[in-house]
Amino acid sequence: MKKMLNSFWRDESGAALVEYGIALLVVILVGAGALVTVANNTEAQFSDAETATTAVRTAATTP
């Protein structure tokens, strides 16, 4: 049993897989954060466009 534990302790073949998994997780989190930021900015721009369009329409219909 002790031999097997020492073998697992010294074995580094799975370490690269774990490192790639962590790197992938970081990339996914950064990508998700970027998408949320882009979505919020896009929503704000559409809201501003709606406000401007409504103001122009109101000004055009007011006698």
PQR file with spaces between the fields and no chain letter, atoms N, CA, C, O and H, PARSE charges and radii, in Angstrom:
ATOM       1  N    MET     1       0.836   -1.197    0.000 -0.4000 1.5000
ATOM       2  CA   MET     1       0.000    0.000    0.000 -0.0000 2.0000
ATOM       3  C    MET     1       0.874    1.251    0.000  0.5500 1.7000
ATOM       4  O    MET     1       0.608    2.205   -0.731 -0.5500 1.4000
ATOM       5  N    LYS     2       1.918    1.238    0.825 -0.4000 1.5000
ATOM       6  CA   LYS     2       2.808    2.390    0.898 -0.0000 2.0000
ATOM       7  C    LYS     2       3.519    2.609   -0.437  0.5500 1.7000
ATOM       8  O    LYS     2       3.739    3.745   -0.856 -0.5500 1.4000
ATOM       9  H    LYS     2       2.135    0.463    1.418  0.4000 1.0000
ATOM      10  N    LYS     3       3.875    1.504   -1.099 -0.4000 1.5000
ATOM      11  CA   LYS     3       4.508    1.598   -2.414 -0.0000 2.0000
ATOM      12  C    LYS     3       3.577    2.273   -3.420  0.5500 1.7000
ATOM      13  O    LYS     3       3.995    3.122   -4.208 -0.5500 1.4000
ATOM      14  H    LYS     3       3.696    0.581   -0.758  0.4000 1.0000
ATOM      15  N    MET     4       2.318    1.877   -3.374 -0.4000 1.5000
ATOM      16  CA   MET     4       1.344    2.435   -4.303 -0.0000 2.0000
ATOM      17  C    MET     4       1.147    3.936   -4.047  0.5500 1.7000
ATOM      18  O    MET     4       1.070    4.716   -4.997 -0.5500 1.4000
ATOM      19  H    MET     4       1.979    1.188   -2.735  0.4000 1.0000
ATOM      20  N    LEU     5       1.066    4.341   -2.793 -0.4000 1.5000
ATOM      21  CA   LEU     5       0.909    5.759   -2.470 -0.0000 2.0000
ATOM      22  C    LEU     5       2.121    6.559   -2.920  0.5500 1.7000
ATOM      23  O    LEU     5       1.980    7.658   -3.455 -0.5500 1.4000
ATOM      24  H    LEU     5       1.129    3.708   -2.022  0.4000 1.0000
ATOM      25  N    ASN     6       3.317    6.005   -2.703 -0.4000 1.5000
ATOM      26  CA   ASN     6       4.528    6.683   -3.168 -0.0000 2.0000
ATOM      27  C    ASN     6       4.532    6.805   -4.687  0.5500 1.7000
ATOM      28  O    ASN     6       4.957    7.819   -5.241 -0.5500 1.4000
ATOM      29  H    ASN     6       3.431    5.112   -2.268  0.4000 1.0000
ATOM      30  N    SER     7       4.057    5.766   -5.343 -0.4000 1.5000
ATOM      31  CA   SER     7       3.983    5.791   -6.806 -0.0000 2.0000
ATOM      32  C    SER     7       3.037    6.903   -7.269  0.5500 1.7000
ATOM      33  O    SER     7       3.366    7.648   -8.192 -0.5500 1.4000
ATOM      34  H    SER     7       3.712    4.942   -4.893  0.4000 1.0000
ATOM      35  N    PHE     8       1.881    7.017   -6.644 -0.4000 1.5000
ATOM      36  CA   PHE     8       0.938    8.082   -6.997 -0.0000 2.0000
ATOM      37  C    PHE     8       1.509    9.461   -6.677  0.5500 1.7000
ATOM      38  O    PHE     8       1.284   10.419   -7.417 -0.5500 1.4000
ATOM      39  H    PHE     8       1.614    6.412   -5.895  0.4000 1.0000
ATOM      40  N    TRP     9       2.239    9.555   -5.584 -0.4000 1.5000
ATOM      41  CA   TRP     9       2.798   10.838   -5.158 -0.0000 2.0000
ATOM      42  C    TRP     9       3.830   11.339   -6.160  0.5500 1.7000
ATOM      43  O    TRP     9       3.907   12.538   -6.429 -0.5500 1.4000
ATOM      44  H    TRP     9       2.421    8.776   -4.983  0.4000 1.0000
ATOM      45  N    ARG    10       4.620   10.425   -6.711 -0.4000 1.5000
ATOM      46  CA   ARG    10       5.689   10.799   -7.637 -0.0000 2.0000
ATOM      47  C    ARG    10       5.220   10.884   -9.086  0.5500 1.7000
ATOM      48  O    ARG    10       5.899   11.490   -9.914 -0.5500 1.4000
ATOM      49  H    ARG    10       4.557    9.451   -6.492  0.4000 1.0000
ATOM      50  N    ASP    11       4.102   10.303   -9.399 -0.4000 1.5000
ATOM      51  CA   ASP    11       3.604   10.284  -10.774 -0.0000 2.0000
ATOM      52  C    ASP    11       3.101   11.670  -11.156  0.5500 1.7000
ATOM      53  O    ASP    11       2.232   12.223  -10.483 -0.5500 1.4000
ATOM      54  H    ASP    11       3.550    9.810   -8.726  0.4000 1.0000
ATOM      55  N    GLU    12       3.641   12.232  -12.232 -0.4000 1.5000
ATOM      56  CA   GLU    12       3.252   13.573  -12.676 -0.0000 2.0000
ATOM      57  C    GLU    12       2.519   13.547  -14.010  0.5500 1.7000
ATOM      58  O    GLU    12       2.317   14.597  -14.619 -0.5500 1.4000
ATOM      59  H    GLU    12       4.347   11.782  -12.779  0.4000 1.0000
ATOM      60  N    SER    13       2.122   12.383  -14.469 -0.4000 1.5000
ATOM      61  CA   SER    13       1.475   12.301  -15.778 -0.0000 2.0000
ATOM      62  C    SER    13       0.104   12.971  -15.783  0.5500 1.7000
ATOM      63  O    SER    13      -0.320   13.481  -16.820 -0.5500 1.4000
ATOM      64  H    SER    13       2.286   11.530  -13.974  0.4000 1.0000
ATOM      65  N    GLY    14      -0.580   12.981  -14.679 -0.4000 1.5000
ATOM      66  CA   GLY    14      -1.889   13.626  -14.613 -0.0000 2.0000
ATOM      67  C    GLY    14      -1.815   15.102  -14.270  0.5500 1.7000
ATOM      68  O    GLY    14      -2.820   15.808  -14.355 -0.5500 1.4000
ATOM      69  H    GLY    14      -0.235   12.567  -13.837  0.4000 1.0000
ATOM      70  N    ALA    15      -0.627   15.581  -13.880 -0.4000 1.5000
ATOM      71  CA   ALA    15      -0.484   16.981  -13.484 -0.0000 2.0000
ATOM      72  C    ALA    15      -0.763   17.914  -14.656  0.5500 1.7000
ATOM      73  O    ALA    15      -1.389   18.959  -14.480 -0.5500 1.4000
ATOM      74  H    ALA    15       0.189   15.008  -13.811  0.4000 1.0000
ATOM      75  N    ALA    16      -0.308   17.549  -15.836 -0.4000 1.5000
ATOM      76  CA   ALA    16      -0.536   18.400  -17.007 -0.0000 2.0000
ATOM      77  C    ALA    16      -2.027   18.512  -17.302  0.5500 1.7000
ATOM      78  O    ALA    16      -2.516   19.583  -17.663 -0.5500 1.4000
ATOM      79  H    ALA    16       0.201   16.701  -15.979  0.4000 1.0000
ATOM      80  N    LEU    17      -2.739   17.418  -17.150 -0.4000 1.5000
ATOM      81  CA   LEU    17      -4.181   17.437  -17.386 -0.0000 2.0000
ATOM      82  C    LEU    17      -4.878   18.379  -16.408  0.5500 1.7000
ATOM      83  O    LEU    17      -5.777   19.126  -16.793 -0.5500 1.4000
ATOM      84  H    LEU    17      -2.343   16.548  -16.857  0.4000 1.0000
ATOM      85  N    VAL    18      -4.469   18.344  -15.164 -0.4000 1.5000
ATOM      86  CA   VAL    18      -5.051   19.238  -14.159 -0.0000 2.0000
ATOM      87  C    VAL    18      -4.722   20.687  -14.498  0.5500 1.7000
ATOM      88  O    VAL    18      -5.576   21.566  -14.377 -0.5500 1.4000
ATOM      89  H    VAL    18      -3.738   17.737  -14.851  0.4000 1.0000
ATOM      90  N    GLU    19      -3.485   20.936  -14.922 -0.4000 1.5000
ATOM      91  CA   GLU    19      -3.093   22.298  -15.283 -0.0000 2.0000
ATOM      92  C    GLU    19      -3.898   22.803  -16.478  0.5500 1.7000
ATOM      93  O    GLU    19      -4.333   23.955  -16.492 -0.5500 1.4000
ATOM      94  H    GLU    19      -2.792   20.222  -15.020  0.4000 1.0000
ATOM      95  N    TYR    20      -4.095   21.951  -17.476 -0.4000 1.5000
ATOM      96  CA   TYR    20      -4.915   22.341  -18.622 -0.0000 2.0000
ATOM      97  C    TYR    20      -6.358   22.589  -18.196  0.5500 1.7000
ATOM      98  O    TYR    20      -7.007   23.502  -18.709 -0.5500 1.4000
ATOM      99  H    TYR    20      -3.742   21.016  -17.465  0.4000 1.0000
ATOM     100  N    GLY    21      -6.854   21.802  -17.285 -0.4000 1.5000
ATOM     101  CA   GLY    21      -8.209   21.999  -16.785 -0.0000 2.0000
ATOM     102  C    GLY    21      -8.359   23.331  -16.075  0.5500 1.7000
ATOM     103  O    GLY    21      -9.352   24.034  -16.260 -0.5500 1.4000
ATOM     104  H    GLY    21      -6.327   21.061  -16.869  0.4000 1.0000
ATOM     105  N    ILE    22      -7.376   23.674  -15.265 -0.4000 1.5000
ATOM     106  CA   ILE    22      -7.410   24.959  -14.557 -0.0000 2.0000
ATOM     107  C    ILE    22      -7.308   26.113  -15.550  0.5500 1.7000
ATOM     108  O    ILE    22      -8.020   27.110  -15.423 -0.5500 1.4000
ATOM     109  H    ILE    22      -6.569   23.102  -15.114  0.4000 1.0000
ATOM     110  N    ALA    23      -6.422   25.980  -16.538 -0.4000 1.5000
ATOM     111  CA   ALA    23      -6.284   27.022  -17.556 -0.0000 2.0000
ATOM     112  C    ALA    23      -7.589   27.195  -18.329  0.5500 1.7000
ATOM     113  O    ALA    23      -8.001   28.320  -18.613 -0.5500 1.4000
ATOM     114  H    ALA    23      -5.844   25.170  -16.640  0.4000 1.0000
ATOM     115  N    LEU    24      -8.233   26.092  -18.665 -0.4000 1.5000
ATOM     116  CA   LEU    24      -9.510   26.157  -19.376 -0.0000 2.0000
ATOM     117  C    LEU    24     -10.573   26.838  -18.521  0.5500 1.7000
ATOM     118  O    LEU    24     -11.364   27.631  -19.031 -0.5500 1.4000
ATOM     119  H    LEU    24      -7.898   25.178  -18.434  0.4000 1.0000
ATOM     120  N    LEU    25     -10.596   26.537  -17.240 -0.4000 1.5000
ATOM     121  CA   LEU    25     -11.550   27.168  -16.334 -0.0000 2.0000
ATOM     122  C    LEU    25     -11.333   28.678  -16.275  0.5500 1.7000
ATOM     123  O    LEU    25     -12.294   29.447  -16.290 -0.5500 1.4000
ATOM     124  H    LEU    25      -9.953   25.892  -16.826  0.4000 1.0000
ATOM     125  N    VAL    26     -10.074   29.100  -16.209 -0.4000 1.5000
ATOM     126  CA   VAL    26      -9.767   30.532  -16.174 -0.0000 2.0000
ATOM     127  C    VAL    26     -10.228   31.206  -17.468  0.5500 1.7000
ATOM     128  O    VAL    26     -10.814   32.288  -17.434 -0.5500 1.4000
ATOM     129  H    VAL    26      -9.294   28.475  -16.197  0.4000 1.0000
ATOM     130  N    VAL    27      -9.963   30.564  -18.603 -0.4000 1.5000
ATOM     131  CA   VAL    27     -10.383   31.130  -19.890 -0.0000 2.0000
ATOM     132  C    VAL    27     -11.901   31.245  -19.957  0.5500 1.7000
ATOM     133  O    VAL    27     -12.426   32.248  -20.439 -0.5500 1.4000
ATOM     134  H    VAL    27      -9.487   29.685  -18.631  0.4000 1.0000
ATOM     135  N    ILE    28     -12.602   30.234  -19.481 -0.4000 1.5000
ATOM     136  CA   ILE    28     -14.064   30.267  -19.494 -0.0000 2.0000
ATOM     137  C    ILE    28     -14.589   31.389  -18.603  0.5500 1.7000
ATOM     138  O    ILE    28     -15.514   32.105  -18.986 -0.5500 1.4000
ATOM     139  H    ILE    28     -12.175   29.419  -19.089  0.4000 1.0000
ATOM     140  N    LEU    29     -14.009   31.543  -17.427 -0.4000 1.5000
ATOM     141  CA   LEU    29     -14.469   32.600  -16.518 -0.0000 2.0000
ATOM     142  C    LEU    29     -14.201   33.989  -17.088  0.5500 1.7000
ATOM     143  O    LEU    29     -15.049   34.876  -16.985 -0.5500 1.4000
ATOM     144  H    LEU    29     -13.258   30.961  -17.116  0.4000 1.0000
ATOM     145  N    VAL    30     -13.032   34.183  -17.685 -0.4000 1.5000
ATOM     146  CA   VAL    30     -12.714   35.480  -18.288 -0.0000 2.0000
ATOM     147  C    VAL    30     -13.640   35.745  -19.474  0.5500 1.7000
ATOM     148  O    VAL    30     -14.123   36.863  -19.648 -0.5500 1.4000
ATOM     149  H    VAL    30     -12.343   33.462  -17.768  0.4000 1.0000
ATOM     150  N    GLY    31     -13.883   34.730  -20.278 -0.4000 1.5000
ATOM     151  CA   GLY    31     -14.792   34.881  -21.416 -0.0000 2.0000
ATOM     152  C    GLY    31     -16.201   35.212  -20.977  0.5500 1.7000
ATOM     153  O    GLY    31     -16.858   36.063  -21.577 -0.5500 1.4000
ATOM     154  H    GLY    31     -13.490   33.821  -20.136  0.4000 1.0000
ATOM     155  N    ALA    32     -16.672   34.546  -19.934 -0.4000 1.5000
ATOM     156  CA   ALA    32     -18.017   34.823  -19.423 -0.0000 2.0000
ATOM     157  C    ALA    32     -18.101   36.249  -18.890  0.5500 1.7000
ATOM     158  O    ALA    32     -19.095   36.942  -19.111 -0.5500 1.4000
ATOM     159  H    ALA    32     -16.139   33.854  -19.447  0.4000 1.0000
ATOM     160  N    GLY    33     -17.068   36.681  -18.194 -0.4000 1.5000
ATOM     161  CA   GLY    33     -17.044   38.054  -17.694 -0.0000 2.0000
ATOM     162  C    GLY    33     -17.062   39.069  -18.821  0.5500 1.7000
ATOM     163  O    GLY    33     -17.736   40.096  -18.730 -0.5500 1.4000
ATOM     164  H    GLY    33     -16.261   36.118  -18.014  0.4000 1.0000
ATOM     165  N    ALA    34     -16.320   38.783  -19.886 -0.4000 1.5000
ATOM     166  CA   ALA    34     -16.299   39.681  -21.041 -0.0000 2.0000
ATOM     167  C    ALA    34     -17.668   39.726  -21.711  0.5500 1.7000
ATOM     168  O    ALA    34     -18.130   40.796  -22.108 -0.5500 1.4000
ATOM     169  H    ALA    34     -15.773   37.949  -19.959  0.4000 1.0000
ATOM     170  N    LEU    35     -18.313   38.580  -21.837 -0.4000 1.5000
ATOM     171  CA   LEU    35     -19.643   38.553  -22.452 -0.0000 2.0000
ATOM     172  C    LEU    35     -20.661   39.330  -21.631  0.5500 1.7000
ATOM     173  O    LEU    35     -21.509   40.022  -22.194 -0.5500 1.4000
ATOM     174  H    LEU    35     -17.937   37.711  -21.515  0.4000 1.0000
ATOM     175  N    VAL    36     -20.589   39.228  -20.327 -0.4000 1.5000
ATOM     176  CA   VAL    36     -21.508   39.974  -19.464 -0.0000 2.0000
ATOM     177  C    VAL    36     -21.279   41.471  -19.632  0.5500 1.7000
ATOM     178  O    VAL    36     -22.233   42.245  -19.701 -0.5500 1.4000
ATOM     179  H    VAL    36     -19.900   38.666  -19.869  0.4000 1.0000
ATOM     180  N    THR    37     -20.019   41.876  -19.696 -0.4000 1.5000
ATOM     181  CA   THR    37     -19.699   43.291  -19.878 -0.0000 2.0000
ATOM     182  C    THR    37     -20.212   43.803  -21.218  0.5500 1.7000
ATOM     183  O    THR    37     -20.803   44.881  -21.290 -0.5500 1.4000
ATOM     184  H    THR    37     -19.244   41.247  -19.640  0.4000 1.0000
ATOM     185  N    VAL    38     -19.986   43.035  -22.274 -0.4000 1.5000
ATOM     186  CA   VAL    38     -20.470   43.434  -23.598 -0.0000 2.0000
ATOM     187  C    VAL    38     -21.995   43.510  -23.606  0.5500 1.7000
ATOM     188  O    VAL    38     -22.567   44.435  -24.182 -0.5500 1.4000
ATOM     189  H    VAL    38     -19.506   42.160  -22.215  0.4000 1.0000
ATOM     190  N    ALA    39     -22.646   42.558  -22.979 -0.4000 1.5000
ATOM     191  CA   ALA    39     -24.112   42.557  -22.933 -0.0000 2.0000
ATOM     192  C    ALA    39     -24.633   43.786  -22.201  0.5500 1.7000
ATOM     193  O    ALA    39     -25.591   44.414  -22.651 -0.5500 1.4000
ATOM     194  H    ALA    39     -22.182   41.806  -22.511  0.4000 1.0000
ATOM     195  N    ASN    40     -24.017   44.134  -21.086 -0.4000 1.5000
ATOM     196  CA   ASN    40     -24.461   45.312  -20.335 -0.0000 2.0000
ATOM     197  C    ASN    40     -24.254   46.591  -21.142  0.5500 1.7000
ATOM     198  O    ASN    40     -25.116   47.469  -21.151 -0.5500 1.4000
ATOM     199  H    ASN    40     -23.238   43.624  -20.720  0.4000 1.0000
ATOM     200  N    ASN    41     -23.108   46.696  -21.820 -0.4000 1.5000
ATOM     201  CA   ASN    41     -22.845   47.889  -22.630 -0.0000 2.0000
ATOM     202  C    ASN    41     -23.808   47.979  -23.806  0.5500 1.7000
ATOM     203  O    ASN    41     -24.280   49.065  -24.142 -0.5500 1.4000
ATOM     204  H    ASN    41     -22.407   45.982  -21.812  0.4000 1.0000
ATOM     205  N    THR    42     -24.098   46.853  -24.428 -0.4000 1.5000
ATOM     206  CA   THR    42     -25.037   46.838  -25.550 -0.0000 2.0000
ATOM     207  C    THR    42     -26.431   47.236  -25.089  0.5500 1.7000
ATOM     208  O    THR    42     -27.122   47.996  -25.766 -0.5500 1.4000
ATOM     209  H    THR    42     -23.714   45.971  -24.155  0.4000 1.0000
ATOM     210  N    GLU    43     -26.836   46.726  -23.948 -0.4000 1.5000
ATOM     211  CA   GLU    43     -28.145   47.084  -23.400 -0.0000 2.0000
ATOM     212  C    GLU    43     -28.223   48.583  -23.127  0.5500 1.7000
ATOM     213  O    GLU    43     -29.242   49.214  -23.407 -0.5500 1.4000
ATOM     214  H    GLU    43     -26.274   46.109  -23.397  0.4000 1.0000
ATOM     215  N    ALA    44     -27.154   49.150  -22.585 -0.4000 1.5000
ATOM     216  CA   ALA    44     -27.138   50.582  -22.298 -0.0000 2.0000
ATOM     217  C    ALA    44     -27.216   51.398  -23.586  0.5500 1.7000
ATOM     218  O    ALA    44     -27.900   52.421  -23.629 -0.5500 1.4000
ATOM     219  H    ALA    44     -26.326   48.637  -22.357  0.4000 1.0000
ATOM     220  N    GLN    45     -26.529   50.958  -24.626 -0.4000 1.5000
ATOM     221  CA   GLN    45     -26.569   51.689  -25.896 -0.0000 2.0000
ATOM     222  C    GLN    45     -27.956   51.632  -26.526  0.5500 1.7000
ATOM     223  O    GLN    45     -28.437   52.636  -27.052 -0.5500 1.4000
ATOM     224  H    GLN    45     -25.973   50.127  -24.591  0.4000 1.0000
ATOM     225  N    PHE    46     -28.599   50.480  -26.479 -0.4000 1.5000
ATOM     226  CA   PHE    46     -29.957   50.385  -27.017 -0.0000 2.0000
ATOM     227  C    PHE    46     -30.926   51.228  -26.200  0.5500 1.7000
ATOM     228  O    PHE    46     -31.852   51.820  -26.755 -0.5500 1.4000
ATOM     229  H    PHE    46     -28.209   49.664  -26.051  0.4000 1.0000
ATOM     230  N    SER    47     -30.724   51.286  -24.905 -0.4000 1.5000
ATOM     231  CA   SER    47     -31.580   52.115  -24.059 -0.0000 2.0000
ATOM     232  C    SER    47     -31.405   53.592  -24.409  0.5500 1.7000
ATOM     233  O    SER    47     -32.384   54.335  -24.481 -0.5500 1.4000
ATOM     234  H    SER    47     -29.971   50.806  -24.454  0.4000 1.0000
ATOM     235  N    ASP    48     -30.157   54.016  -24.626 -0.4000 1.5000
ATOM     236  CA   ASP    48     -29.902   55.400  -25.025 -0.0000 2.0000
ATOM     237  C    ASP    48     -30.529   55.709  -26.384  0.5500 1.7000
ATOM     238  O    ASP    48     -31.091   56.785  -26.583 -0.5500 1.4000
ATOM     239  H    ASP    48     -29.362   53.412  -24.567  0.4000 1.0000
ATOM     240  N    ALA    49     -30.430   54.766  -27.309 -0.4000 1.5000
ATOM     241  CA   ALA    49     -31.027   54.961  -28.636 -0.0000 2.0000
ATOM     242  C    ALA    49     -32.541   55.060  -28.536  0.5500 1.7000
ATOM     243  O    ALA    49     -33.159   55.873  -29.223 -0.5500 1.4000
ATOM     244  H    ALA    49     -29.974   53.891  -27.147  0.4000 1.0000
ATOM     245  N    GLU    50     -33.138   54.240  -27.689 -0.4000 1.5000
ATOM     246  CA   GLU    50     -34.590   54.290  -27.494 -0.0000 2.0000
ATOM     247  C    GLU    50     -35.009   55.634  -26.913  0.5500 1.7000
ATOM     248  O    GLU    50     -36.000   56.220  -27.349 -0.5500 1.4000
ATOM     249  H    GLU    50     -32.637   53.579  -27.131  0.4000 1.0000
ATOM     250  N    THR    51     -34.261   56.118  -25.938 -0.4000 1.5000
ATOM     251  CA   THR    51     -34.574   57.406  -25.320 -0.0000 2.0000
ATOM     252  C    THR    51     -34.475   58.530  -26.346  0.5500 1.7000
ATOM     253  O    THR    51     -35.339   59.405  -26.398 -0.5500 1.4000
ATOM     254  H    THR    51     -33.456   55.642  -25.585  0.4000 1.0000
ATOM     255  N    ALA    52     -33.425   58.507  -27.159 -0.4000 1.5000
ATOM     256  CA   ALA    52     -33.251   59.549  -28.176 -0.0000 2.0000
ATOM     257  C    ALA    52     -34.352   59.476  -29.228  0.5500 1.7000
ATOM     258  O    ALA    52     -34.875   60.507  -29.650 -0.5500 1.4000
ATOM     259  H    ALA    52     -32.723   57.796  -27.117  0.4000 1.0000
ATOM     260  N    THR    53     -34.703   58.283  -29.648 -0.4000 1.5000
ATOM     261  CA   THR    53     -35.763   58.115  -30.647 -0.0000 2.0000
ATOM     262  C    THR    53     -37.101   58.599  -30.107  0.5500 1.7000
ATOM     263  O    THR    53     -37.861   59.256  -30.817 -0.5500 1.4000
ATOM     264  H    THR    53     -34.279   57.445  -29.306  0.4000 1.0000
ATOM     265  N    THR    54     -37.384   58.277  -28.864 -0.4000 1.5000
ATOM     266  CA   THR    54     -38.632   58.719  -28.239 -0.0000 2.0000
ATOM     267  C    THR    54     -38.667   60.237  -28.126  0.5500 1.7000
ATOM     268  O    THR    54     -39.712   60.850  -28.343 -0.5500 1.4000
ATOM     269  H    THR    54     -36.766   57.743  -28.287  0.4000 1.0000
ATOM     270  N    ALA    55     -37.541   60.846  -27.788 -0.4000 1.5000
ATOM     271  CA   ALA    55     -37.489   62.304  -27.669 -0.0000 2.0000
ATOM     272  C    ALA    55     -37.723   62.971  -29.014  0.5500 1.7000
ATOM     273  O    ALA    55     -38.430   63.975  -29.098 -0.5500 1.4000
ATOM     274  H    ALA    55     -36.692   60.348  -27.611  0.4000 1.0000
ATOM     275  N    VAL    56     -37.134   62.419  -30.065 -0.4000 1.5000
ATOM     276  CA   VAL    56     -37.325   62.989  -31.404 -0.0000 2.0000
ATOM     277  C    VAL    56     -38.768   62.815  -31.846  0.5500 1.7000
ATOM     278  O    VAL    56     -39.361   63.736  -32.408 -0.5500 1.4000
ATOM     279  H    VAL    56     -36.560   61.603  -29.998  0.4000 1.0000
ATOM     280  N    ARG    57     -39.333   61.650  -31.599 -0.4000 1.5000
ATOM     281  CA   ARG    57     -40.716   61.390  -32.000 -0.0000 2.0000
ATOM     282  C    ARG    57     -41.667   62.314  -31.243  0.5500 1.7000
ATOM     283  O    ARG    57     -42.616   62.839  -31.825 -0.5500 1.4000
ATOM     284  H    ARG    57     -38.851   60.902  -31.142  0.4000 1.0000
ATOM     285  N    THR    58     -41.419   62.511  -29.962 -0.4000 1.5000
ATOM     286  CA   THR    58     -42.265   63.390  -29.153 -0.0000 2.0000
ATOM     287  C    THR    58     -42.151   64.832  -29.635  0.5500 1.7000
ATOM     288  O    THR    58     -43.155   65.540  -29.719 -0.5500 1.4000
ATOM     289  H    THR    58     -40.648   62.084  -29.489  0.4000 1.0000
ATOM     290  N    ALA    59     -40.944   65.267  -29.950 -0.4000 1.5000
ATOM     291  CA   ALA    59     -40.743   66.639  -30.428 -0.0000 2.0000
ATOM     292  C    ALA    59     -41.383   66.844  -31.794  0.5500 1.7000
ATOM     293  O    ALA    59     -41.879   67.932  -32.087 -0.5500 1.4000
ATOM     294  H    ALA    59     -40.129   64.692  -29.881  0.4000 1.0000
ATOM     295  N    ALA    60     -41.377   65.820  -32.626 -0.4000 1.5000
ATOM     296  CA   ALA    60     -41.942   65.939  -33.976 -0.0000 2.0000
ATOM     297  C    ALA    60     -43.463   65.967  -33.954  0.5500 1.7000
ATOM     298  O    ALA    60     -44.076   66.565  -34.838 -0.5500 1.4000
ATOM     299  H    ALA    60     -40.973   64.936  -32.388  0.4000 1.0000
ATOM     300  N    THR    61     -44.081   65.339  -32.971 -0.4000 1.5000
ATOM     301  CA   THR    61     -45.547   65.286  -32.930 -0.0000 2.0000
ATOM     302  C    THR    61     -46.153   66.379  -32.073  0.5500 1.7000
ATOM     303  O    THR    61     -47.370   66.567  -32.085 -0.5500 1.4000
ATOM     304  H    THR    61     -43.583   64.853  -32.253  0.4000 1.0000
ATOM     305  N    THR    62     -45.334   67.102  -31.332 -0.4000 1.5000
ATOM     306  CA   THR    62     -45.846   68.175  -30.484 -0.0000 2.0000
ATOM     307  C    THR    62     -46.046   69.420  -31.346  0.5500 1.7000
ATOM     308  O    THR    62     -45.114   69.860  -32.019 -0.5500 1.4000
ATOM     309  H    THR    62     -44.345   66.950  -31.322  0.4000 1.0000
ATOM     310  N    PRO    63     -47.257   69.996  -31.334 -0.5600 1.5000
ATOM     311  CA   PRO    63     -47.527   71.187  -32.177  0.2800 2.0000
ATOM     312  C    PRO    63     -46.841   72.429  -31.671  0.5500 1.7000
ATOM     313  O    PRO    63     -46.975   73.496  -32.271 -0.5500 1.4000
